């Protein structure tokens, strides 16, 4: 069974409209039973940590997961609202057997999802997700796993989960530095970090101006956070801030705004961090791991710094897998997932912001200067609706136009042609030094795709 053939798990856990499709109470109960039955334990009973973001439907799935885990004799520990990286951290630090995140990340409040972490704090490999799918579809296995009497599990609530994670985050900031005198605007997207991120910054000495810190269950990611940094930029300028920090709903991604109101995306954050880590002798193997979607300007900037790029498929799970396999310690995505394997196991927006702030404080340089290490190349992305997804290398007319574009752009840009993993779309991306040429080639390729398989 391939990932595309699965009923429940997609590229980042189970996700969909809450209480509809696959994202139902029944699914959550069975996932709770599955993790309580499949995972090995180091304890008398299997420990399951369950955290969530601020969506209204989080209550629904939290209780369902608790019920499922208890029904097979496991012990669920309920954390309440907590960023995804915080749940990953606590899964490892509390010696739990599995961590469960109830979140749809940057999606609107109507959606929700379930992501799973192993005892080491890393996302589950494909084969374990497949085991869970098979368990959910196996009525006999479910019936055999259900306990009765004193074998039924008991649930616990961890009241100091936020405090533990705040303490951990502060340990990632150098002891000899502080944020005294630094003014920061932060937009928490009315999401899981709405208390944690401002608290961390304030306790390190910063003056913090907040936005997106009043979740009501339906306003998560609604015109705020990492997907909507323009209002944050206005806050930075109006309040004369040193920078702005924008997180998404589960706070695993970061977009920054510099002191003059310019957006600094994930690629630029990775570029400045990689350059600094290489200078300090801390960039493992002088390699930076990114996806095929990262801007060509990042590749050119890293080439000047003597840093090699390792590209993976889209998705932070692929980035982390490549980092672990190659022994690399920095990677991420243009969307703002930034992974420091020396400090955490997954993308962590607050942690990444602290690393950038440490570089700013150490050098006494503004973010605008640090971000100049990379100049994004002109880019054009066209999403073409398609009726089918035949292998792209079988579309001769399309490949001819792609080859012509590659010849024209050789040494100054690139073409990326791929299908969406979740939609019936073909993504055409062209990058290069000349924006007119980039637009021309992108449109020609898109037209060829439309002629071949367009909807």
Phi, psi and omega per residue, in radians:
X1 nan 2.131 3.093
X2 -1.502 2.926 3.140
X3 -1.029 -0.672 -3.120
X4 -1.192 -0.367 -3.127
X5 -1.585 -0.117 -3.098
X6 -1.272 2.662 -3.133
X7 -1.561 -0.596 -2.999
X8 -1.854 -0.995 -2.990
X9 -1.451 2.328 3.039
X10 -1.898 -2.565 -3.094
X11 -1.293 -0.347 3.128
X12 -2.513 1.190 3.129
X13 1.399 -2.777 3.090
X14 -1.677 2.321 -3.104
X15 -2.660 2.508 3.081
X16 3.002 -3.030 3.107
X17 -1.095 2.296 -3.084
X18 -1.139 2.307 3.101
X19 1.212 0.480 3.102
X20 -2.608 2.847 3.111
X21 0.995 -2.249 3.141
X22 -1.544 -0.274 -3.052
X23 -1.619 1.221 -3.067
X24 -2.053 2.952 3.052
X25 -1.031 -0.733 -3.132
X26 -1.050 -0.738 3.094
X27 -1.080 -0.777 -3.121
X28 -1.086 -0.721 3.097
X29 -1.041 -0.776 -3.097
X30 -1.237 -0.586 3.048
X31 -1.116 -0.727 3.079
X32 -1.034 -0.728 3.093
X33 -1.176 -0.696 -3.098
X34 -1.104 -0.882 -3.110
X35 -1.155 -0.522 3.114
X36 -1.296 -0.259 -3.093
X37 -1.882 -0.594 -3.016
X38 -1.457 -0.684 -3.024
X39 -1.317 2.502 2.997
X40 -1.382 2.768 -3.117
X41 -2.303 2.633 3.066
X42 -1.717 0.091 -3.025
X43 -2.131 3.095 3.100
X44 -1.095 -0.681 3.044
X45 -2.253 2.628 -3.121
X46 -1.156 2.330 -3.124
X47 -1.752 2.200 3.124
X48 -2.105 2.092 3.039
X49 -1.596 2.356 -3.122
X50 -2.243 2.041 3.078
X51 -2.208 2.992 -3.053
X52 -2.675 2.972 2.960
X53 -1.659 -2.677 -2.950
X54 -1.838 0.265 3.133
X55 -1.194 2.565 3.123
X56 -1.004 -0.707 -3.087
X57 -1.232 -0.106 3.112
X58 -1.052 -0.628 3.108
X59 -1.057 -0.736 -3.114
X60 -1.002 -0.903 -3.039
X61 -1.384 -0.485 3.072
X62 -1.054 -0.873 -3.125
X63 -1.161 -0.633 3.137
X64 -1.159 -0.737 3.098
X65 -1.132 -0.705 3.088
X66 -1.056 -0.816 -3.125
X67 -1.081 -0.771 -3.141
X68 -1.095 -0.784 -3.129
X69 -1.128 -0.785 3.135
X70 -1.095 -0.602 -3.068
X71 -1.164 -0.330 3.104
X72 -1.907 0.238 3.034
X73 1.593 0.083 3.125
X74 -1.433 2.920 3.111
X75 -2.005 1.780 3.081
X76 -1.411 2.445 3.064
X77 -2.010 2.010 -3.040
X78 -1.577 2.185 -3.055
X79 -1.745 -0.357 -3.045
X80 1.376 -2.877 -3.134
X81 -1.114 2.174 -3.106
X82 -2.781 2.427 3.111
X83 -1.000 2.628 3.095
X84 -0.892 -0.850 3.136
X85 -1.124 -0.467 3.068
X86 -1.176 -0.671 3.110
X87 -1.196 -0.693 3.077
X88 -1.065 -0.770 3.138
X89 -1.083 -0.833 -3.096
X90 -1.201 -0.530 3.090
X91 -1.009 -0.759 3.132
X92 -1.329 -0.810 -3.022
X93 -1.207 -0.504 3.125
X94 -1.578 0.100 3.139
X95 1.015 0.611 3.098
X96 -1.331 2.877 -3.122
X97 -1.614 -0.424 3.111
X98 -2.782 2.544 3.058
X99 -2.034 2.412 -3.119
X100 -2.115 2.244 3.110
X101 -1.956 2.178 3.063
X102 -1.740 1.774 -3.081
X103 -2.913 2.625 2.974
X104 -1.986 0.442 3.013
X105 0.958 -2.000 -3.061
X106 -1.572 -0.001 -3.129
X107 -1.205 2.821 3.084
X108 -1.148 2.908 -2.986
X109 -1.099 -0.432 -3.106
X110 -1.124 -0.407 3.136
X111 -1.613 2.807 2.957
X112 -2.680 3.033 -3.093
X113 -2.786 3.019 3.111
X114 -2.308 2.099 3.059
X115 -2.040 2.566 -3.051
X116 -2.181 2.449 3.080
X117 -2.129 2.490 3.082
X118 -1.395 3.128 -3.093
X119 -1.112 -0.308 3.106
X120 -1.555 0.017 3.126
X121 1.491 0.056 3.121
X122 -1.731 2.671 3.094
X123 -1.070 2.635 -3.072
X124 -1.201 2.508 3.050
X125 -1.240 2.856 -3.090
X126 -0.980 -0.688 -3.055
X127 -1.159 -0.537 3.105
X128 -1.309 -0.697 3.055
X129 -1.038 -0.657 3.100
X130 -1.126 -0.692 3.072
X131 -1.023 -0.740 3.136
X132 -1.131 -0.745 3.094
X133 -1.030 -0.802 -3.110
X134 -1.127 -0.649 3.102
X135 -1.125 -0.804 -3.107
X136 -1.032 -0.579 -3.101
X137 -1.555 0.004 -3.054
X138 -1.892 1.681 -3.091
X139 -1.045 -0.645 -3.113
X140 -1.168 -0.724 3.128
X141 -1.126 -0.719 3.118
X142 -1.086 -0.830 -3.119
X143 -1.079 -0.655 -3.111
X144 -1.265 -0.384 -3.074
X145 -1.488 -0.323 -3.029
X146 -1.255 2.338 -3.096
X147 -1.818 2.846 3.076
X148 -2.357 2.955 3.064
X149 1.011 -2.396 -3.084
X150 -1.286 -0.101 3.100
X151 -1.406 -0.240 3.091
X152 -1.132 2.451 -3.090
X153 -1.311 2.916 3.120
X154 -2.151 2.438 -3.110
X155 -1.696 2.616 3.125
X156 -2.290 2.715 3.050
X157 -2.024 2.278 3.117
X158 -1.681 1.770 -3.028
X159 -1.299 -0.396 -3.078
X160 -1.849 0.436 -3.115
X161 -1.033 -0.770 3.138
X162 -1.061 -0.788 -3.114
X163 -1.075 -0.681 3.126
X164 -1.107 -0.728 -3.106
X165 -1.257 -0.662 3.075
X166 -1.038 -0.802 3.130
X167 -1.047 -0.765 3.121
X168 -1.059 -0.813 -3.120
X169 -1.034 -0.709 -3.129
X170 -1.149 -0.471 3.108
X171 -1.231 -0.298 3.131
X172 -1.448 -0.128 3.117
X173 -1.705 2.327 -3.051
X174 -0.943 2.377 -3.100
X175 -1.122 -0.472 -3.081
X176 -1.533 0.060 3.129
X177 -2.050 2.790 3.009
X178 -2.493 3.011 3.090
X179 -1.853 0.363 3.087
X180 -1.002 2.278 3.119
X181 1.469 -0.034 3.130
X182 -1.660 2.253 3.113
X183 -1.854 2.187 -3.027
X184 -2.210 2.327 2.958
X185 -1.742 2.332 -3.116
X186 -2.335 2.379 3.086
X187 -2.048 1.944 -3.056
X188 -1.661 0.147 3.037
X189 1.082 0.383 -3.049
X190 0.918 0.601 -3.034
X191 -1.963 -2.753 -2.948
X192 -1.141 -0.385 -3.107
X193 -1.708 0.278 -2.986
X194 -1.073 -0.464 3.054
X195 -1.785 -0.660 -2.994
X196 -1.168 -0.913 -3.042
X197 -1.095 -0.831 3.082
X198 -1.066 -0.649 3.137
X199 -1.086 -0.803 3.135
X200 -1.020 -0.838 -3.099
X201 -1.119 -0.750 3.140
X202 -1.147 -0.716 -3.129
X203 -1.202 -0.357 3.055
X204 -1.540 -0.021 3.005
X205 1.941 -0.064 -3.058
X206 -1.349 2.677 2.912
X207 -1.565 2.149 -2.974
X208 -2.063 2.241 3.037
X209 -1.935 2.193 -2.947
X210 -1.907 2.690 3.010
X211 -2.571 2.591 3.108
X212 1.193 0.693 -3.103
X213 -2.143 0.455 3.141
X214 -2.292 1.153 -3.098
X215 -1.136 2.444 3.073
X216 -2.185 0.184 3.117
X217 1.696 -0.360 -3.113
X218 -2.194 -0.064 -3.063
X219 -1.820 0.129 3.131
X220 -1.068 2.276 3.139
X221 1.096 0.187 -3.055
X222 -1.455 1.620 -3.137
X223 1.165 0.396 -3.092
X224 -2.554 3.015 3.075
X225 1.431 -2.834 -2.991
X226 -1.083 -0.432 3.136
X227 -1.423 -0.267 -3.069
X228 -2.343 1.244 -3.043
X229 -1.429 -0.081 -3.056
X230 -1.120 -0.731 -3.140
X231 -1.188 -0.560 3.063
X232 -1.137 -0.694 3.111
X233 -1.055 -0.701 3.100
X234 -1.109 -0.684 3.094
X235 -1.077 -0.745 -3.135
X236 -1.044 -0.800 -3.109
X237 -1.233 -0.734 -3.104
X238 -1.140 -0.558 -3.060
X239 -1.867 0.136 3.108
X240 0.952 0.847 -3.104
X241 -1.454 2.775 3.094
X242 -1.372 -0.489 3.033
X243 -2.948 2.937 3.052
X244 -2.133 2.525 -3.127
X245 -2.104 2.166 3.104
X246 -2.082 2.149 3.117
X247 -1.912 2.857 3.032
X248 -1.761 -3.048 -2.975
X249 -0.984 -0.659 3.123
X250 -1.873 0.155 2.985
X251 1.067 0.536 3.057
X252 -1.741 0.016 3.079
X253 -2.315 2.764 -3.013
X254 -2.434 2.324 2.906
X255 -2.167 2.377 -3.131
X256 -1.907 2.774 3.002
X257 -2.215 2.233 -3.104
X258 -1.404 -3.128 -2.995
X259 -1.209 -0.227 3.082
X260 -1.848 0.230 3.031
X261 1.518 0.189 -3.134
X262 -1.578 2.389 3.132
X263 -1.242 2.436 3.059
X264 -2.119 1.882 -3.018
X265 -1.529 -3.059 -3.066
X266 -1.046 -0.696 3.120
X267 -1.085 -0.748 -3.132
X268 -1.195 -0.656 3.074
X269 -1.093 -0.777 3.113
X270 -1.091 -0.701 -3.120
X271 -1.099 -0.831 -3.098
X272 -1.210 -0.605 3.114
X273 -1.228 -0.718 -3.139
X274 -1.118 -0.754 3.141
X275 -1.069 -0.749 -3.121
X276 -1.211 -0.725 -3.135
X277 -1.135 -0.639 3.081
X278 -1.137 -0.765 3.117
X279 -1.014 -0.660 -3.128
X280 -1.483 -0.010 -3.114
X281 1.261 0.476 -3.067
X282 -2.031 0.077 3.117
X283 -1.598 1.886 -3.036
X284 -1.019 2.172 3.084
X285 1.026 0.260 -3.103
X286 0.908 0.739 -3.122
X287 -2.152 2.484 3.034
X288 -2.138 2.252 -3.101
X289 -1.748 2.164 3.128
X290 -2.396 3.083 3.107
X291 -1.711 3.043 3.127
X292 -1.136 -0.261 -3.117
X293 -1.515 -0.185 -3.123
X294 -1.107 2.509 -3.035
X295 -1.087 2.509 3.129
X296 -1.091 -0.480 3.081
X297 -1.059 -0.541 3.079
X298 -1.152 -0.740 3.130
X299 -1.071 -0.771 -3.140
X300 -1.152 -0.715 3.139
X301 -1.123 -0.748 -3.127
X302 -1.201 -0.561 3.091
X303 -1.062 -0.713 3.122
X304 -1.153 -0.507 -3.122
X305 -1.523 -0.055 -3.093
X306 1.325 0.501 -3.121
X307 -2.003 2.310 3.128
X308 -1.611 2.487 3.047
X309 -1.646 2.427 2.953
X310 -1.977 2.046 -3.088
X311 -1.756 2.488 3.129
X312 -2.217 3.071 2.974
X313 -1.120 2.860 3.141
X314 -1.148 2.421 3.111
X315 2.149 2.303 -3.090
X316 -1.146 -0.428 3.112
X317 -1.127 -0.622 3.111
X318 -1.237 -0.657 3.093
X319 -1.076 -0.846 -3.108
X320 -1.124 -0.695 3.128
X321 -1.064 -0.756 3.125
X322 -1.149 -0.654 3.116
X323 -1.107 -0.780 -3.123
X324 -1.178 -0.722 -3.115
X325 -1.167 -0.628 -3.081
X326 -1.682 -0.092 -3.113
X327 1.298 0.520 -3.141
X328 -1.661 2.713 -3.045
X329 -2.111 0.065 3.084
X330 -2.439 2.312 3.115
X331 -2.912 2.988 3.104
X332 2.900 -2.879 -3.059
X333 -2.268 2.739 3.095
X334 -1.021 -0.535 -3.114
X335 -1.189 -0.222 3.068
X336 2.043 0.006 2.972
X337 -1.251 2.100 3.112
X338 -2.234 2.123 -3.031
X339 -2.001 2.092 3.019
X340 -1.891 1.707 -3.065
X341 -1.162 -0.278 3.056
X342 -1.262 -0.291 -3.060
X343 -2.148 -0.447 -3.074
X344 -2.707 3.059 -3.042
X345 -1.894 -0.077 -3.110
X346 -2.649 3.042 3.094
X347 -1.036 2.386 -3.101
X348 -2.480 1.834 -3.077
X349 -1.085 -0.740 -3.126
X350 -1.186 -0.758 3.122
X351 -1.079 -0.758 3.141
X352 -1.097 -0.695 3.101
X353 -1.093 -0.685 3.125
X354 -1.135 -0.634 3.110
X355 -1.134 -0.765 3.124
X356 -1.116 -0.752 3.120
X357 -1.069 -0.644 3.108
X358 -1.115 -0.712 3.111
X359 -1.151 -0.700 3.110
X360 -1.079 -0.783 -3.120
X361 -1.212 -0.698 -3.126
X362 -1.101 -0.732 -3.078
X363 -1.643 -0.182 -3.044
X364 0.925 0.847 3.118
X365 -2.221 2.494 3.127
X366 -1.264 2.821 -3.116
X367 -1.065 -0.628 -3.114
X368 -1.026 -0.636 3.120
X369 -1.257 -0.782 -3.128
X370 -1.086 -0.644 -3.078
X371 -1.270 -0.235 -3.117
X372 -1.204 -0.143 3.112
X373 -1.045 -0.388 3.134
X374 -2.289 2.342 2.998
X375 -1.968 1.971 -3.122
X376 -1.013 2.377 3.087
X377 -1.377 2.573 3.049
X378 -0.929 2.373 -3.038
X379 -2.420 2.485 3.051
X380 -2.295 2.149 3.113
X381 -2.041 2.171 3.100
X382 -2.125 2.171 3.091
X383 -1.690 1.966 -3.072
X384 -1.766 2.036 3.050
X385 -1.090 2.366 -3.103
X386 -2.242 2.741 3.125
X387 -1.580 -0.375 -3.121
X388 -2.661 2.990 -3.133
X389 -2.258 1.112 3.062
X390 -1.183 2.743 3.101
X391 -0.920 2.278 -3.051
X392 -1.105 -0.515 -3.119
X393 -1.292 -0.081 3.076
X394 -1.621 -0.124 -3.116
X395 -1.608 1.555 -2.978
X396 -1.073 -0.713 -3.128
X397 -1.152 -0.656 3.106
X398 -1.173 -0.799 -3.111
X399 -1.106 -0.552 3.104
X400 -1.122 -0.776 3.141
X401 -1.187 -0.670 3.089
X402 -1.081 -0.752 -3.141
X403 -1.086 -0.714 3.119
X404 -1.101 -0.712 3.122
X405 -1.148 -0.761 -3.141
X406 -1.070 -0.689 3.115
X407 -1.110 -0.738 -3.139
X408 -1.157 -0.630 -3.035
X409 -1.638 -0.005 -2.995
X410 -0.884 2.149 3.116
X411 1.493 -0.193 -3.107
X412 -2.208 -0.023 -3.104
X413 -3.075 -2.941 -3.108
X414 -2.781 2.872 3.077
X415 -2.101 2.349 3.043
X416 -2.209 2.167 -3.140
X417 -2.193 2.101 -3.110
X418 -2.692 2.722 3.041
X419 -1.486 2.579 2.990
X420 -1.166 2.504 3.107
X421 -1.402 -0.249 -3.052
X422 -2.160 -0.221 -3.082
X423 -2.279 2.826 3.071
X424 -1.469 1.251 -3.111
X425 -2.475 2.602 2.987
X426 -1.913 2.208 -3.097
X427 -1.670 2.112 3.099
X428 -1.876 2.032 3.121
X429 -2.199 2.256 3.097
X430 -2.247 2.380 3.103
X431 -2.275 2.601 3.108
X432 -3.105 3.109 -3.093
X433 -1.338 -0.523 -3.059
X434 -1.821 1.920 -3.091
X435 -1.067 -0.537 3.120
X436 -1.176 -0.779 3.108
X437 -1.135 -0.684 3.121
X438 -1.053 -0.824 3.128
X439 -1.086 -0.748 -3.118
X440 -1.057 -0.886 -3.101
X441 -1.160 -0.703 3.139
X442 -1.067 -0.773 -3.117
X443 -1.188 -0.672 3.112
X444 -1.094 -0.761 3.134
X445 -1.164 -0.750 3.116
X446 -1.052 -0.724 3.114
X447 -1.097 -0.667 3.118
X448 -1.165 -0.672 3.090
X449 -1.128 -0.754 3.115
X450 -1.032 -0.763 -3.139
X451 -1.124 -0.581 -3.061
X452 -1.458 -0.833 -3.020
X453 -2.502 0.282 -3.068
X454 -1.103 2.632 3.140
X455 -1.326 nan nan
